[in-house]
């Protein structure tokens, strides 16, 4: 399994905007081959998302798909591009 973590800082309204569009977000990510799970965590200054896939290719695809979707559907949401961390899941409980 592979996971990607995207940290969106300086965008406090992002979590609310994604929540309003949760069906579209779920459809986007679950449509990527190897999808396992998606979590969105509201933080003080924005949000953190965690996506889990069977393969590294799926995790990488989710990063570009998420960036494209936000750019196309939430252009009014400011903030810098997310800080992205990705890698192989080595422990799962």
C-alpha positions in Angstrom: 0.0 0.0 0.0 1.0 3.6 -0.6 -0.2 6.8 1.0 0.0 10.4 0.1 -0.4 13.2 2.6 -1.2 16.7 1.4 -1.0 19.6 3.9 -2.9 22.7 2.8 -1.7 25.6 5.0 -3.1 29.2 4.9 -6.4 28.1 3.5 -8.8 27.9 6.5 -11.9 27.7 4.2 -10.6 24.7 2.2 -12.1 22.1 4.6 -15.5 23.7 4.4 -15.4 23.9 0.6 -14.3 20.3 0.3 -17.1 19.2 2.7 -19.7 21.0 0.5 -18.3 19.1 -2.5 -17.6 15.8 -0.7 -19.5 13.6 -3.2 -17.4 15.0 -6.1 -14.2 14.6 -4.1 -15.1 11.0 -3.2 -16.0 10.1 -6.8 -12.8 11.6 -8.1 -10.5 9.7 -5.7 -12.4 6.4 -5.5 -12.3 6.4 -9.3 -8.5 6.0 -9.3 -7.4 2.5 -9.7 -6.3 0.9 -6.4 -8.2 3.3 -4.1 -8.4 2.2 -0.5 -9.2 5.2 1.7 -9.4 9.0 1.9 -9.4 11.2 5.0 -9.7 15.0 5.3 -8.6 16.5 8.6 -9.5 20.1 9.4 -6.6 22.0 11.0 -6.3 25.4 12.5 -4.9 27.0 9.3 -6.3 24.7 6.6 -6.6 21.0 6.1 -4.6 17.8 5.7 -5.7 15.0 3.5 -4.5 11.4 3.5 -5.1 9.1 0.5 -4.3 5.4 0.5 -3.9 3.3 -2.6 -2.7 -0.2 -3.5 0.0 1.1 -5.7 2.4 4.0 -5.9 1.0 5.0 -9.3 -2.5 5.4 -7.7 -1.1 7.6 -4.9 0.8 9.7 -7.4 -2.3 10.0 -9.7 -4.3 11.2 -6.7 -1.9 14.1 -6.2 -2.3 15.5 -9.7 -6.1 14.7 -9.7 -6.6 16.6 -6.4 -4.6 19.6 -7.6 -6.5 19.8 -10.9 -9.9 19.4 -9.2 -9.1 22.2 -6.7 -7.8 24.5 -9.4 -10.9 23.9 -11.6 -13.6 23.8 -8.9 -12.3 26.0 -6.1 -10.3 28.8 -7.8 -11.4 31.3 -5.1 -9.6 29.3 -2.4 -6.3 31.0 -1.9 -3.2 29.6 -0.3 0.0 28.0 -1.5 0.1 24.6 -3.2 0.0 21.8 -0.6 3.1 20.3 0.9 3.0 16.7 -0.3 4.5 13.7 1.3 4.1 10.2 -0.1 5.5 6.7 0.4 5.0 3.1 1.1 2.8 2.2 4.1 5.0 0.1 6.3 2.6 -0.4 9.3 -1.1 -0.6 9.2 -3.5 -1.3 12.1 
